[in-house]
Amino acid sequence: MTKWICHQLGSREHYSIPRALEQQGRLERLQTDAWVRPNHQWLPRLLGQPALASRYHPELSTAKVEAFTFGRLHFDLKAKIRNRNEWTTIAERDRWFQQQCLHQLMQTLNAAPDTVVFSYAYTARDLFKSAKKQGARCILGQVDPGPAEFDWLREVLPMAIAAQVKNRPSEYWASWREEVALADHILVNSPWSKELLVTRTGLPEEKIVVIPLAYEPSRRARQSREYPAKFTQARPLKLLFLGQIIHRKGVHLLLEAMQSLQGQPVQLDLVGPIGMDLSTLPTNTVCHGPVDADTADKFYANADVFCLPTLSDGFALTQLEAAAHRLPLLVSRYCAKICQHEENGLLLDPISTSSIREAIEQCIKSPCLLNQWSNYELDWEKYSIQRLGESLLQMVEENQPAFYNP
């Protein structure tokens, strides 16, 4: 039975990949930057790093976890004092993390050279270089569509906005290209990511495996919904956008559509961190800014339709969160395909002000469709931790892609 060593800087996806491998009995070790067991969560809060207090998952309580928590606290303190630019700090943190992991990685590979080494993109180059020398198999978790996404956004955004899109430093992408060259498989979470990586970056198609993110609905998710026979000014259609409020998510197009729908029975709630100018909003739109998970659940519960006109996303997990609350989806194709057109919502293609407006108008005019779409049964087993683990093992042990077809 081939074992895996997972490297994870941060708590991305609630440690879903090491959890999936632990469930399958294949996790040799998790190496991560910070790991704080429940009885020690007071410490990072005391040291002014409250975000690190949540770096733990009970499903990994008996797993072998090697963390560098005090080193991470020290690194962050030095970075704050130095006050360098964002990308310099990110690159230094990525290198620091890999250097912390190397000693234990090499010890493990010396004992079991057939171990699989997994690391997320941008924190893998040094680890993979050492692992390949030992004959290990390397899996890269590609969290986004890579450098091609920046070129794509410059094409599809308005010129004035596109000019503001800042790419990452060239050294950052040079390191990434070494990672993808060293990787035996590149794991992405949507056909859209694969499309950009193949057609615009030139990565070999056979090297890329598409496996969706894991997501297990909360017990608090809605079991059913009811819609009025007709939307009125007193009971308007309640649209929800939840995520980063930025141009990449298509928020500017959504706001233009809402501007044109003033006077119609529709209201939009924007929820999430704000990364664009919102000094003037249509009268039918309210921006709430970032909220915690419990408040986000309330917004999902109170909405009628979830709208995500994103121009590019590696997956867009909010689609699954919305579907768990039985919200019909108005989303673009430039992310994971959770929306089945006219079955649980409308697929926006192309993404434009007019296509968004027309989709919203269809919802206003046909509440009966919303009832129908709300009752669509998503196959949640496809997004389970168990399925994720099985797909990872299939990728390696059968030496073939576990392609995802929703």
Phi, psi and chi 1 to 4 in degrees:
 res  aa     phi    psi   chi1   chi2   chi3   chi4
   1 MET       -  114.8  -73.1  175.3   53.3      -
   2 THR   -68.4  131.8  -56.3      -      -      -
   3 LYS  -100.0  159.3  -65.7  -78.9 -168.9  171.1
   4 TRP  -120.3  141.5  -69.7   53.6      -      -
   5 ILE  -108.2  123.2  -58.2  174.9      -      -
   6 CYS  -106.1  135.0  -71.2      -      -      -
   7 HIS  -114.9  126.6  -58.6   91.2      -      -
   8 GLN  -145.1  111.0 -178.0  162.1  -18.3      -
   9 LEU   -89.5  114.3 -165.0  163.7      -      -
  10 GLY    98.5 -176.4      -      -      -      -
  11 SER  -116.1   31.7   57.2      -      -      -
  12 ARG   -46.3  133.0 -179.4  176.1  172.7   79.3
  13 GLU    55.2   29.9  -58.4  156.6   25.0      -
  14 HIS    55.2   39.9  -55.4  -70.2      -      -
  15 TYR    59.2   37.7  -55.5   98.2      -      -
  16 SER   -62.7  -38.8   61.8      -      -      -
  17 ILE   -69.6  -50.2  -74.2 -177.0      -      -
  18 PRO   -61.2  -33.9   13.2  -25.7      -      -
  19 ARG   -64.0  -42.8  -74.3  164.2   54.3 -153.6
  20 ALA   -64.2  -40.4      -      -      -      -
  21 LEU   -71.8  -36.4  -67.5  166.3      -      -
  22 GLU   -63.3  -40.5  175.7   71.6    0.1      -
  23 GLN   -62.8  -33.2 -168.3  179.1   94.8      -
  24 GLN   -84.8   -2.3  -63.6  -70.4  -34.9      -
  25 GLY    74.6   25.4      -      -      -      -
  26 ARG  -116.4    0.5  -60.7  -61.1 -172.0   92.7
  27 LEU   -83.7  112.8 -179.4   65.3      -      -
  28 GLU   -77.1  -44.0  171.4   61.8   31.2      -
  29 ARG  -166.1  143.8 -176.2  179.6  -61.1  -89.7
  30 LEU  -107.8  124.7  166.5   63.2      -      -
  31 GLN  -109.6  123.0  -67.6 -171.3  -73.8      -
  32 THR  -141.7  162.4 -172.6      -      -      -
  33 ASP   -73.8  -33.1   58.7  -41.9      -      -
  34 ALA  -147.5  140.2      -      -      -      -
  35 TRP  -147.0  115.0 -167.9 -108.8      -      -
  36 VAL  -124.4  106.4 -176.3      -      -      -
  37 ARG   -68.4  155.2  -64.9 -172.5 -179.8  -84.1
  38 PRO   -50.9  -36.7  -29.1   36.0      -      -
  39 ASN   -77.8   -2.0   56.9  -28.3      -      -
  40 HIS  -117.7    9.9  -66.9  137.9      -      -
  41 GLN   -68.8  -13.8  -69.9  177.2   -8.4      -
  42 TRP   -70.1  -26.5   57.0  -90.3      -      -
  43 LEU   -66.5  -53.2 -178.5   57.8      -      -
  44 PRO   -62.4  -29.6   15.8  -26.8      -      -
  45 ARG   -66.6  -41.6  -65.5 -169.3  179.8  100.0
  46 LEU   -62.9  -34.6  179.9   66.7      -      -
  47 LEU   -89.9   12.1  -63.4  175.1      -      -
  48 GLY    78.7   21.2      -      -      -      -
  49 GLN  -125.7   64.6  -65.5  -80.5    5.4      -
  50 PRO   -61.9  -27.8   22.1  -33.4      -      -
  51 ALA   -62.7  -31.3      -      -      -      -
  52 LEU   -73.0  -14.2  -64.9 -175.8      -      -
  53 ALA   -65.6  -22.5      -      -      -      -
  54 SER   -93.1    7.9   61.4      -      -      -
  55 ARG   -79.6   78.6  -63.4  -66.2 -173.8   84.4
  56 TYR  -171.0  152.0  177.0   77.2      -      -
  57 HIS  -143.6  129.4 -159.3  -73.4      -      -
  58 PRO   -62.0  -25.5   19.0  -30.8      -      -
  59 GLU   -70.9   -9.3  -68.8  178.0   22.3      -
  60 LEU  -113.2   19.2  -66.2  168.9      -      -
  61 SER   -64.7  -28.6   60.2      -      -      -
  62 THR  -105.4    2.8   59.8      -      -      -
  63 ALA   -78.6  160.4      -      -      -      -
  64 LYS   -77.5  112.9  -66.9  179.2 -176.6  177.0
  65 VAL  -123.8  124.1  178.5      -      -      -
  66 GLU  -111.6  120.4 -178.0 -176.3   22.2      -
  67 ALA  -127.1  161.9      -      -      -      -
  68 PHE  -126.0   50.7  -43.3  101.9      -      -
  69 THR   -58.9  -47.7  -50.8      -      -      -
  70 PHE   -68.0  -35.8  -74.8  102.4      -      -
  71 GLY   -62.7  -38.4      -      -      -      -
  72 ARG   -67.6  -41.7  173.8   60.3 -162.5  -91.8
  73 LEU   -60.9  -41.5  -71.5  164.8      -      -
  74 HIS   -66.9  -41.7 -176.1 -116.8      -      -
  75 PHE   -60.6  -46.3  178.7   93.0      -      -
  76 ASP   -63.8  -36.7  -71.9  -10.1      -      -
  77 LEU   -64.8  -45.8  178.4   60.8      -      -
  78 LYS   -63.5  -40.4  -74.0 -160.5  -55.9 -178.3
  79 ALA   -62.6  -37.7      -      -      -      -
  80 LYS   -66.7  -39.4 -172.2  174.3 -177.3  179.6
  81 ILE   -68.6  -42.2  -66.3  170.7      -      -
  82 ARG   -68.2  -33.0  -70.1  175.3  179.9  174.3
  83 ASN    55.8   47.2 -165.2   28.1      -      -
  84 ARG   -82.9  171.2  -64.7 -177.6  177.7  177.4
  85 ASN   -68.7  161.4   71.1   63.2      -      -
  86 GLU   -56.8  -48.0  179.0 -175.3   11.4      -
  87 TRP   -72.3  -30.6  -76.0  109.3      -      -
  88 THR   -62.7  -44.8  -62.2      -      -      -
  89 THR   -64.4  -42.9  -60.1      -      -      -
  90 ILE   -61.0  -46.5  -70.5  172.1      -      -
  91 ALA   -62.9  -41.4      -      -      -      -
  92 GLU   -65.7  -38.6  -72.1  179.5  -10.8      -
  93 ARG   -66.5  -41.0 -176.2 -177.6  -63.0  120.2
  94 ASP   -60.6  -44.3  -68.1  -13.7      -      -
  95 ARG   -67.8  -41.7  -71.1 -167.1  -64.6  -89.2
  96 TRP   -57.8  -46.2  166.4   84.6      -      -
  97 PHE   -60.8  -44.9  173.7   64.4      -      -
  98 GLN   -64.2  -39.7  -67.3  176.5   78.7      -
  99 GLN   -65.0  -34.0  -69.8  -55.1  -51.5      -
 100 GLN   -65.7  -34.5  -57.1  -53.9  -56.9      -
 101 CYS   -80.7  -23.7  -66.6      -      -      -
 102 LEU   -61.6  -42.1  -84.2  172.9      -      -
 103 HIS   -60.8  -51.0  176.9   69.6      -      -
 104 GLN   -67.1  -37.0 -178.2   61.8   56.4      -
 105 LEU   -58.2  -47.8  171.8   63.9      -      -
 106 MET   -67.7  -36.7  -63.8  -47.4  -64.0      -
 107 GLN   -60.8  -43.8  -79.4 -165.8  -27.4      -
 108 THR   -66.8  -42.8  -55.2      -      -      -
 109 LEU   -69.2  -31.4  -68.9  178.0      -      -
 110 ASN   -62.5  -35.2  -75.6  -26.1      -      -
 111 ALA   -81.7  -32.0      -      -      -      -
 112 ALA  -144.3   82.0      -      -      -      -
 113 PRO   -66.6  -14.2   20.3  -31.2      -      -
 114 ASP   -86.4    6.9   60.2  -22.2      -      -
 115 THR   -65.8  141.4  -57.3      -      -      -
 116 VAL   -85.7  135.1  174.9      -      -      -
 117 VAL  -109.6  121.8  175.8      -      -      -
 118 PHE  -114.9  136.8  171.8   85.6      -      -
 119 SER  -150.0  147.9 -176.7      -      -      -
 120 TYR   -73.9  154.7  -77.0  107.7      -      -
 121 ALA   -55.8  147.0      -      -      -      -
 122 TYR    80.6   -5.3  -43.2  118.9      -      -
 123 THR  -130.8   33.4   61.0      -      -      -
 124 ALA  -123.1  -21.4      -      -      -      -
 125 ARG   -55.6  -55.5 -177.0 -170.3   63.5 -179.8
 126 ASP   -65.1  -37.3  -62.8  -16.9      -      -
 127 LEU   -65.3  -45.1  -60.8  172.4      -      -
 128 PHE   -67.3  -38.0  -76.6    3.6      -      -
 129 LYS   -57.6  -46.4  -80.5 -177.0  176.2  179.6
 130 SER   -70.0  -40.2  -63.9      -      -      -
 131 ALA   -65.5  -39.3      -      -      -      -
 132 LYS   -65.6  -32.6  -63.8  -60.8  -79.3 -172.9
 133 LYS   -63.3  -26.3  -70.4  177.3 -177.4  177.3
 134 GLN   -92.0    1.3  -62.5  -63.5  108.6      -
 135 GLY    80.9   15.2      -      -      -      -
 136 ALA   -76.6  158.4      -      -      -      -
 137 ARG   -93.4  135.8 -159.8  163.1 -175.3 -174.3
 138 CYS  -117.7  130.5  -63.8      -      -      -
 139 ILE  -118.1  125.2  -48.5  -64.2      -      -
 140 LEU  -102.7  124.7 -176.9   70.9      -      -
 141 GLY   -88.8  101.9      -      -      -      -
 142 GLN   -87.3  108.6 -176.2   61.9   42.0      -
 143 VAL   -82.6  -11.4  -60.8      -      -      -
 144 ASP  -150.4  176.1   52.7   35.9      -      -
 145 PRO   -76.9    9.4  -19.3   33.7      -      -
 146 GLY    74.6 -159.3      -      -      -      -
 147 PRO   -63.9  -24.7   21.2  -32.4      -      -
 148 ALA   -63.5  -25.0      -      -      -      -
 149 GLU   -62.8  -36.9 -176.8  173.9   65.0      -
 150 PHE   -66.7  -40.8  -68.7   87.0      -      -
 151 ASP   -63.9  -42.3  -64.1  -27.1      -      -
 152 TRP   -61.0  -45.6  165.8 -104.9      -      -
 153 LEU   -64.2  -36.3  -70.1  174.1      -      -
 154 ARG   -64.9  -26.4  -70.6 -168.7 -173.5   95.0
 155 GLU   -78.5  -38.5  -70.8 -180.0   18.2      -
 156 VAL   -98.1  -15.1  -63.2      -      -      -
 157 LEU   -85.0  153.1  -74.7  169.8      -      -
 158 PRO   -56.1  148.8  -23.7   32.4      -      -
 159 MET   -54.3  -43.9 -172.0  176.4  -62.1      -
 160 ALA   -65.2  -35.4      -      -      -      -
 161 ILE   -78.5  -40.9  -62.0  171.6      -      -
 162 ALA   -59.3  -34.3      -      -      -      -
 163 ALA   -64.4  -20.2      -      -      -      -
 164 GLN   -91.5   -7.5  -59.6  172.0   23.2      -
 165 VAL   -69.6  115.8  174.4      -      -      -
 166 LYS   -99.7  121.4  -65.9 -178.4  179.3  179.3
 167 ASN   -77.3  166.7 -154.7  -28.0      -      -
 168 ARG   -79.6  160.9  -60.3  169.7 -170.7  177.1
 169 PRO   -59.6  150.0  -22.7   33.1      -      -
 170 SER   -59.6  -33.4   57.9      -      -      -
 171 GLU   -64.0  -31.8  -61.2   81.3   11.5      -
 172 TYR   -63.8  -45.6 -165.1   85.3      -      -
 173 TRP   -73.1  -30.5  -65.5  123.9      -      -
 174 ALA   -62.6  -42.7      -      -      -      -
 175 SER   -64.4  -41.1  175.7      -      -      -
 176 TRP   -62.3  -40.4  173.0   79.3      -      -
 177 ARG   -64.5  -32.6  -70.7 -173.0 -178.5  -81.8
 178 GLU   -65.8  -39.3  -70.7 -173.3   65.5      -
 179 GLU   -61.0  -48.7  -68.6  177.9  -16.3      -
 180 VAL   -68.6  -29.0  -62.8      -      -      -
 181 ALA   -69.7  -36.4      -      -      -      -
 182 LEU   -77.6  -27.0  -71.5  163.4      -      -
 183 ALA   -68.8  139.4      -      -      -      -
 184 ASP   -80.2  -36.8  -66.4  -75.0      -      -
 185 HIS  -135.2  146.2  -67.8  -69.2      -      -
 186 ILE  -115.3  115.8  -60.2  167.5      -      -
 187 LEU   -92.3  120.7  169.8   62.0      -      -
 188 VAL  -120.6  167.0  -60.5      -      -      -
 189 ASN  -108.7   -1.6  -57.3  124.7      -      -
 190 SER  -153.2  151.7   67.4      -      -      -
 191 PRO   -58.8  -28.3  -26.0   35.5      -      -
 192 TRP   -64.6  -44.0  168.6 -116.3      -      -
 193 SER   -60.8  -44.0  -74.4      -      -      -
 194 LYS   -62.0  -42.7  178.8 -177.6  177.1 -178.1
 195 GLU   -57.7  -47.5  179.9 -178.6  -27.6      -
 196 LEU   -66.8  -41.6  -80.4 -173.1      -      -
 197 LEU   -65.4  -35.8  -72.0  167.8      -      -
 198 VAL   -80.2  -51.0  171.5      -      -      -
 199 THR   -78.9  -28.3   61.0      -      -      -
 200 ARG  -113.4  -18.0  -70.9  174.5  172.7 -105.9
 201 THR  -110.5  -17.8  -49.1      -      -      -
 202 GLY    82.1   17.3      -      -      -      -
 203 LEU   -71.0  144.1  -62.6 -169.2      -      -
 204 PRO   -65.4  128.7   19.4  -29.3      -      -
 205 GLU   -58.7  -38.2 -176.2  173.4    1.4      -
 206 GLU   -68.8  -13.6   63.6  -85.5   10.4      -
 207 LYS   -87.3  -14.3 -157.7  171.8 -176.4  175.2
 208 ILE  -101.0  129.0  -58.9  176.5      -      -
 209 VAL  -115.7  131.7 -178.9      -      -      -
 210 VAL  -103.6  114.2 -177.7      -      -      -
 211 ILE  -133.3  128.6  -59.3  175.5      -      -
 212 PRO   -71.8  162.5   29.0  -35.5      -      -
 213 LEU   -64.1  152.3  -64.9 -178.3      -      -
 214 ALA   -86.0  139.9      -      -      -      -
 215 TYR  -153.7  127.9  178.9   78.7      -      -
 216 GLU  -120.1  117.0  -64.7  171.4  -39.4      -
 217 PRO   -58.6  143.6  -21.3   32.0      -      -
 218 SER   -71.2  151.7  164.0      -      -      -
 219 ARG   -64.3  -18.1  -66.7  178.4 -178.4  177.0
 220 ARG   -81.8   -4.9  -66.4  175.6  -68.7 -179.4
 221 ALA   -64.5  153.8      -      -      -      -
 222 ARG   -68.4  141.6  -69.5  -76.7  -67.1  -92.4
 223 GLN   -91.4  -27.9  -61.7  -58.2  -50.1      -
 224 SER  -159.4  164.3   62.9      -      -      -
 225 ARG  -134.8  155.7  -74.9 -176.6  172.7  -85.5
 226 GLU  -130.0  137.4  -67.7 -176.3    4.4      -
 227 TYR  -118.9  149.6  -68.0   90.1      -      -
 228 PRO   -68.5  161.1   27.7  -35.4      -      -
 229 ALA   -66.2  -26.2      -      -      -      -
 230 LYS  -152.6  138.9 -178.1 -179.9 -179.7 -179.2
 231 PHE   -84.6  137.6  -69.8  111.7      -      -
 232 THR  -134.0  174.8   64.3      -      -      -
 233 GLN   -63.3  -30.8  -65.0  -63.5  -19.8      -
 234 ALA   -76.8  -30.1      -      -      -      -
 235 ARG  -133.1   78.3  171.7   55.3  173.6   96.5
 236 PRO   -77.4  164.2   30.2  -35.3      -      -
 237 LEU   -66.1  127.8  172.1   72.3      -      -
 238 LYS  -104.2  106.4  -66.9  178.5  -74.5 -173.9
 239 LEU   -90.4  147.0  -73.1  177.1      -      -
 240 LEU  -129.1  128.6  172.3   65.7      -      -
 241 PHE  -113.0  125.0  172.0   93.1      -      -
 242 LEU  -131.7  120.5 -167.3  149.4      -      -
 243 GLY   154.5 -167.3      -      -      -      -
 244 GLN   -66.2  127.9  -65.4 -178.3   71.6      -
 245 ILE   -89.1   84.9  -58.5  172.5      -      -
 246 ILE  -140.5  166.3   54.9  177.2      -      -
 247 HIS   -65.4  -34.8  -67.5   98.7      -      -
 248 ARG   -58.6  -29.3  178.7  171.2   61.5   81.8
 249 LYS   -83.4    2.2  -62.0  -78.2 -171.4  176.1
 250 GLY    75.9   18.7      -      -      -      -
 251 VAL   -64.1  -35.2  174.3      -      -      -
 252 HIS   -62.1  -36.2   58.3  -64.7      -      -
 253 LEU   -71.4  -39.0  -61.1  173.7      -      -
 254 LEU   -62.7  -40.9  177.8   55.7      -      -
 255 LEU   -68.0  -36.9  -68.6  176.7      -      -
 256 GLU   -63.3  -39.8  -71.4  172.8    4.8      -
 257 ALA   -64.5  -42.0      -      -      -      -
 258 MET   -66.1  -35.0  -68.8  -57.3  -64.7      -
 259 GLN   -59.2  -41.9 -178.8   73.9   35.0      -
 260 SER   -75.5  -13.8   68.4      -      -      -
 261 LEU  -101.2    9.6  -72.1  166.4      -      -
 262 GLN   -60.7  133.1  -69.7 -175.1  111.1      -
 263 GLY   100.7  -19.5      -      -      -      -
 264 GLN   -87.1  156.9  -61.6 -100.3   21.4      -
 265 PRO   -78.9   75.9   27.9  -33.7      -      -
 266 VAL  -150.0  142.2   57.9      -      -      -
 267 GLN  -135.4  138.9  175.1 -174.6  -42.9      -
 268 LEU  -114.8  131.6  168.4   65.2      -      -
 269 ASP  -107.1  121.5  -73.1  -52.0      -      -
 270 LEU   -98.1  123.4  -66.9  175.8      -      -
 271 VAL  -130.7  124.1  179.4      -      -      -
 272 GLY   143.4  174.8      -      -      -      -
 273 PRO   -61.9  138.1  -19.1   30.6      -      -
 274 ILE   -96.4  124.4  -57.9  167.4      -      -
 275 GLY  -130.8   26.0      -      -      -      -
 276 MET  -153.2  167.2   57.0 -175.3  -71.0      -
 277 ASP   -72.0  120.4  179.9   19.6      -      -
 278 LEU  -122.8   32.9  -64.0  178.1      -      -
 279 SER   -65.2  -29.0   54.7      -      -      -
 280 THR  -124.8  122.5   58.2      -      -      -
 281 LEU  -120.4  147.9  -75.2  174.2      -      -
 282 PRO   -58.3  153.9  -20.7   31.2      -      -
 283 THR   -66.4  -18.7   56.1      -      -      -
 284 ASN   -95.7   16.7   51.8   12.8      -      -
 285 THR  -128.2  136.9  -60.4      -      -      -
 286 VAL  -126.1  129.4  178.0      -      -      -
 287 CYS  -101.5  125.7 -178.7      -      -      -
 288 HIS  -104.6  -11.7  -58.1  -88.3      -      -
 289 GLY    73.2 -168.4      -      -      -      -
 290 PRO   -70.3  146.0   23.7  -31.5      -      -
 291 VAL  -137.0  165.2  -60.6      -      -      -
 292 ASP   -82.0  174.9   58.8   28.0      -      -
 293 ALA   -62.8  -39.9      -      -      -      -
 294 ASP   -65.1  -40.3  -72.3  -21.9      -      -
 295 THR   -68.8  -37.4  -53.6      -      -      -
 296 ALA   -59.5  -41.9      -      -      -      -
 297 ASP   -58.4  -38.9  -88.2  -17.9      -      -
 298 LYS   -66.4  -38.0  -67.8  176.0 -177.1  177.2
 299 PHE   -65.0  -42.3  -85.0  104.5      -      -
 300 TYR   -59.2  -44.5  -79.2  126.1      -      -
 301 ALA   -65.0  -33.8      -      -      -      -
 302 ASN   -88.6  -11.5  -68.8  -30.0      -      -
 303 ALA   -81.4  165.5      -      -      -      -
 304 ASP  -104.4  -34.4  -66.4  -41.8      -      -
 305 VAL  -145.7  142.4  173.9      -      -      -
 306 PHE  -103.5  131.3  180.0   72.9      -      -
 307 CYS  -122.5  125.9 -170.9      -      -      -
 308 LEU  -139.7   89.3  177.0   66.4      -      -
 309 PRO   -88.4   46.9   32.5  -32.9      -      -
 310 THR   -62.7  144.7 -177.9      -      -      -
 311 LEU   -90.7  -17.1  -61.7  173.7      -      -
 312 SER  -174.2  128.2 -175.1      -      -      -
 313 ASP  -148.1  139.7 -102.7  -64.0      -      -
 314 GLY   -64.4  -30.1      -      -      -      -
 315 PHE  -152.1  -54.4 -172.3   87.0      -      -
 316 ALA    75.1   75.6      -      -      -      -
 317 LEU   -63.5  -22.7 -170.7   64.7      -      -
 318 THR   -59.3  -24.2   50.4      -      -      -
 319 GLN   -60.6  -44.0  -63.9  179.6   94.1      -
 320 LEU   -70.1  -37.2  -70.6 -179.9      -      -
 321 GLU   -60.6  -43.9  -66.4  174.5   -4.4      -
 322 ALA   -65.7  -43.5      -      -      -      -
 323 ALA   -63.0  -34.0      -      -      -      -
 324 ALA   -64.3  -26.7      -      -      -      -
 325 HIS   -93.4   13.3  -74.5   80.9      -      -
 326 ARG    58.3   36.4  -68.1 -166.6  172.0  -86.1
 327 LEU   -88.2  130.1  -78.5  172.3      -      -
 328 PRO   -59.9  148.9  -24.5   35.1      -      -
 329 LEU  -112.1  134.0  -53.1  174.5      -      -
 330 LEU  -117.9   96.5  -55.0 -178.0      -      -
 331 VAL  -136.7  161.8  -58.3      -      -      -
 332 SER   -85.7  171.5   82.4      -      -      -
 333 ARG   -88.3   -4.3   79.3  167.6 -170.5   88.5
 334 TYR   -87.5   49.7  -55.5  124.7      -      -
 335 CYS  -168.4 -168.2   53.7      -      -      -
 336 ALA   -65.2  144.1      -      -      -      -
 337 LYS   -89.2   80.9 -168.9 -179.0  176.7 -175.8
 338 ILE   -89.7  -31.1  -51.0  -57.4      -      -
 339 CYS   -81.3  120.9  178.3      -      -      -
 340 GLN   -97.8  113.6  -52.9  -59.0  -52.1      -
 341 HIS   -53.8  125.1 -171.7   61.2      -      -
 342 GLU    64.3   18.0  -64.1 -175.1  -22.8      -
 343 GLU  -115.8  -45.1  -67.7 -175.1   31.0      -
 344 ASN  -130.0   21.9   62.9  -23.3      -      -
 345 GLY   151.4 -157.7      -      -      -      -
 346 LEU  -126.5  133.1  -64.3  174.1      -      -
 347 LEU   -88.6  120.8 -159.0   58.1      -      -
 348 LEU   -86.7  105.6  -55.9  169.5      -      -
 349 ASP  -152.3  111.7 -171.6   15.6      -      -
 350 PRO   -78.6  170.5   31.1  -36.1      -      -
 351 ILE   -89.0  117.9  -62.2  -63.3      -      -
 352 SER  -156.3  166.2   64.7      -      -      -
 353 THR   -58.5  -43.3  -59.8      -      -      -
 354 SER   -68.3  -39.8   59.2      -      -      -
 355 SER   -67.9  -35.4   67.7      -      -      -
 356 ILE   -68.6  -45.7  -62.2  169.0      -      -
 357 ARG   -59.5  -44.9 -176.6 -175.2   64.4 -115.0
 358 GLU   -63.2  -39.3  -70.9  165.4    8.2      -
 359 ALA   -65.3  -41.8      -      -      -      -
 360 ILE   -65.2  -42.4  -65.0  171.6      -      -
 361 GLU   -61.4  -37.6  -73.9  177.7  -29.7      -
 362 GLN   -63.2  -37.9 -175.3  172.5  -12.4      -
 363 CYS   -67.7  -40.5  -66.2      -      -      -
 364 ILE   -62.1  -42.1  -65.7  171.8      -      -
 365 LYS   -79.1  -20.0  -66.5  173.2 -176.9  175.7
 366 SER  -132.5   70.5  -53.8      -      -      -
 367 PRO   -58.3  -26.7  -21.5   32.0      -      -
 368 CYS   -63.6  -33.1   58.4      -      -      -
 369 LEU   -65.2  -38.0  -80.9  179.2      -      -
 370 LEU   -63.5  -39.2  -60.0 -177.1      -      -
 371 ASN   -59.6  -43.8  -89.3  -47.8      -      -
 372 GLN   -64.4  -47.8  176.7 -175.6  -36.6      -
 373 TRP   -66.8  -34.2  -65.7  -17.5      -      -
 374 SER   -64.9  -27.7  176.0      -      -      -
 375 ASN   -88.7    2.7  -70.4  -37.3      -      -
 376 TYR   -62.9  134.0  179.7   86.3      -      -
 377 GLU   -97.8  105.5  -66.8  -65.0  -22.0      -
 378 LEU   -73.9  142.1 -153.8   61.9      -      -
 379 ASP   -82.0   92.0 -178.6    3.1      -      -
 380 TRP   -69.6  -19.6  -70.3  104.8      -      -
 381 GLU   -62.3  -28.8 -165.7  -84.9  -28.6      -
 382 LYS   -61.1  -25.2  -72.6 -178.1  177.8  179.0
 383 TYR  -109.3   15.2  -50.3  101.5      -      -
 384 SER   -77.8  158.5   67.0      -      -      -
 385 ILE   -61.0  -37.5  -70.5  -70.7      -      -
 386 GLN   -62.8  -45.9  180.0  177.0  -18.7      -
 387 ARG   -63.5  -38.8  174.5   64.5   69.8   87.2
 388 LEU   -58.9  -47.2  172.6   59.7      -      -
 389 GLY   -61.3  -43.4      -      -      -      -
 390 GLU   -63.3  -40.0  -68.4  168.7   -9.1      -
 391 SER   -66.8  -39.1  -62.9      -      -      -
 392 LEU   -63.0  -43.5  -68.3  169.4      -      -
 393 LEU   -68.2  -39.2  -61.0 -173.2      -      -
 394 GLN   -61.0  -41.8  177.2 -172.7   -8.0      -
 395 MET   -56.6  -42.8  172.3  178.9   61.3      -
 396 VAL   -86.2  -46.3  169.8      -      -      -
 397 GLU   -80.6  -29.4  -65.2  175.1    5.7      -
 398 GLU   -96.4   -4.3  -62.5 -176.6   10.3      -
 399 ASN    54.2   38.8 -164.1   25.8      -      -
 400 GLN  -144.7  153.2   62.8 -177.3   19.1      -
 401 PRO   -66.6  140.3  -20.6   33.1      -      -
 402 ALA   -95.7   69.4      -      -      -      -
 403 PHE   -65.3  145.3  -72.5  109.1      -      -
 404 TYR  -103.0  122.8  166.0   55.4      -      -
 405 ASN  -125.4  100.1  -66.7  -58.6      -      -
 406 PRO   -66.4      -   24.3  -33.1      -      -
